Structures are given as structure tokens and as C-alpha cells.
Amino acid sequence: MTTKEVTAIALRLFSLWLLVQVMMNILSLVLLFTSIEQYQGQVIPAHVHVMIIGGFIVIGAIAAYLMWVAAKSALARASDSGSELLGKDGQKFLLQLGGVYFVVNALAYLPRSLGFLQSSMEVTYVSFLSPFGLVFQLCIGLALLVKASYWAELFQKLRGRQ
């Protein structure tokens, strides 16, 4: 199996995993709405529920679709030989692949990490550490995706190769 084939399988598995996580977290959103309604003592209108859950599904489905489609263009830049993979383009590609993993992982677990709202009436700063960590992970993943060339150059300088 070549590097391109393994990478194609990995990117497509990430895409499917994200889609499954989006669907599994819908119940978490419904429970979160219920706990917010109980906490506030007000009923949230049904159209708000539908809009938020629909938005969550649409964003998750678009992210999964873009990962599925982007696998082709990302794989076109990857080479079959291992020595060329460690070149500058290969390093950018690997950093972007790591960024995709961080983004997918953060998007999958972020709604679930807000589950503390349903179990406690009191919100402390400790409760926000897990969601804050996932938001930080999301930011790091986005930085790796958007500025992969910057990070590749920085790592080259840190290794003393430039």
C-alpha cells in the first residue's frame, strides 16, 4: 500500500468518524437544551431547537464533506516515496493532516463537554476547563491548517536546518 492510499483511507475515515460523531452528539444537544430550560425556568421555542440542531448538523456535514473531497487534492501533493515526503511540501501536508485531526477531534467532543450544564445547577470555573481545552485544540488545529507553511519554516529553524 502506498502513502497516497494510506492517507486517502485515513482522511476518509476521519470524515466518516466526524459524521458519526455529529449524529451521536445531537442527543447531547437536546439534553443541553432541556437543562438550560430547567435552569432558566423558561421554555425555549421549538424553532430555536430546530435551528440550532440543524445548524450543528449542517456544519458537521459540510466539514465531513470537505474532508472527503479535500482528500483528493491533498493526496495529489503527497508523493509515493518516503524520502520526498519529508520535503517542505511533505512537512506542510503532515502539519495540515495533524490540523485536520485536531479540528475533527475538537468538533466531535465540544458539544459533549458542555454536559456539565445538565448535571449541576452551579457552574464553576473548573467546569469550563474541558470546553476551554477543546476550543484551544480547535484553534491550534485551524492554525496548523491555515498557516502550515509558517509552522514548517518555524520547525526548520528550530531544528537548525535553515
N, C-alpha and C positions, 0 to 999 in steps of 0.2 A: 504494500500500500504506500502510495507516495504522500508527500507532505500536503499536497493540494487536496487529496482525497480525505485525509485525516482532518484537515482544517475544515473542509466542507461539512463533514459529518459533525464536527464539534459545533460549528456555528448553527447548523440546522437543529441540533439537539438543544442548544441554548434557546433558540427561537421557540421550539415546541415546549420547552420547560417553562418559559415565560408565559406562554399562552395558558398552560395548565395552571400555573400559579395565579394568574389573573382570575381565572374562573373559580379557583378554590377560595380566593380572598373576597369574593362577593358576599358570602355569608358573614365574614368578619365585618364588612361594611354595614350590613343590615343590623348586626348586633351592636355595632358602634352607634348607629342612629337611635336604636332603642334605648341605649344607656344615656345618650345625650338628651333624649326626650324625657326620660325619667329624672335626670339630674336637673333639667331646666323646668320641668313641670309643664311643658308646652308640647303640643303635637306638631311635628314637622309635616308640612303638606306633602302629599303623595308625589306631586310633580317634582318636588325638590329631590326626593329619594330617587326617582327615575332619572332625573338629570345627572345627579352625582354618580350613580351606579353606571348609567350609560356612558358618561364621560370617562369613568375608570375603565370600562370595557373597551371603548374606542381607543383610548391612549395605549392601553396594553396591547390591543390587536394591531394597531399601527406600528408599535415598537417591534412586535414579533414579526410582522410582515416585512418591515425594513431590514431586520436582521436576516430574514430568509433571503430577500432579494440582494442585500449587500454582500452576501457570501460569494456570489459570482464575481463581483468587481474586486473584492478583497483577495480572492484566490487567484485572480489574474496577475496580481503583483507578486504573489509568492512563487518561489522557484522550486524545482524538483530536487536540486542538490542542497545538501546541508550546509556547505561552505558559503554559498551565496546567500543563504537565509540570514546569516549573521552580518550581512552588509547593512548599510544605512537604511535602505528601504525595508529590509527584513526586520530590523530593530523597530522601526516605526510601526510595521504591521503587527509585531508581537505586543507592542505597547497598546495599540488600538484594540487588539484582541483582549488584553487584560482589562482595558477600559470597558469593553462590552460586558465582560464578566461582572465587573463591579456595578455597572449600571443595572444590569438584569437582576443581580442579587439584591441590590437596594430596593428596586421597584417591586420585587416579589415579596419582601419581608416588611416593607414600610407600613402597609395597612394593618398587618398583624401585630406590629409593635405598638400600635395605638390601642390595643385591647385593654390596657390598664384603666381606661376610662369607664369600661363597663363593670369592672370589679370593685372599684373603690370610689367613694364619694369625695375623697380628699386627693388632690393632685399635688405631689411634691416634686422637687427638682430631680430626685432620683428616678422618678417615673419617666422623665423626659430624656434620660441619658441614652437609652436604647434607640429611640427615634432620632435623636441628635446624631448618634453614631452612624445610622443608616443614611441620613441626609449628608453627612460628611463623606461617606463612602460614595454616594451618588455624585457629589461634587468632584471627588478625585477621579471617578470613572469618566465623567464628562471632560475633565481637564486632559486625561490621557487620550480620549477620543479626538478632541478638537485640536490640541497642541502636541501631537505625538512627535513632530519634528523637533520642537523645543526640548522635550524631555529626552529624546535620543541624543541631541547635542550636549545637553547637560550631563548625561551619564557618560558620554565620551570624554568630556572634560574631567569629570570626577575620576575616571579611570586613567587619566593622563595620556590619552591617545590623540589629543589634538593640540 
